[in-house]
């Protein structure tokens, strides 16, 4: 039952993220890489459902062949999880830089151009209380800022202290306040208004993940223990079935 629940959860999560293209983490990677990761998650969930089916049928029918297949598939899943965990640990710094560059690219080139990315960035900034990848200055020279009709064309080119860039409404601490509209037009190299979120979304995201680190470790450890118990019980059942067959013979 535990493996069925895990597999079903992975499948539902992957399908939800694939169908909801405004899912927040989609802005953290190029779309094709993000979708590839979701298809891997979907495949892993389906494999877990197959593993659960083999385990249940093998135990219910007393089939040694099914239990061996269950053991083999579960062992493959565990090895893959260990390999994935090791890869994530050794490449954590590189992944953070990749996420940062991808978010900056989304801010610079996709916000205001692609509705899905625009909605995702707005939700991301509002929910985390942040602005841009590393700060509001990430919006300097963005397509969103440079095509805004409320800013004169001569003031939208970055690099001069008198130039102006605009941040989205989702960067405001209070979108409905009168201070928000004026604070969204920011001079390059000037002090950002207190009405605008000062922190970048990458730092906020890393803080949120670090705050939940112990919970994630606990969940992963619990899943690992369940999987190891599954291996042990399948071996015990196989041994019991073999002993029963020998006694009947």
Order of alpha helices (4+ residues) and beta strands (2+ residues): alpha-alpha-alpha-alpha-alpha-alpha-beta-alpha-beta-alpha-alpha
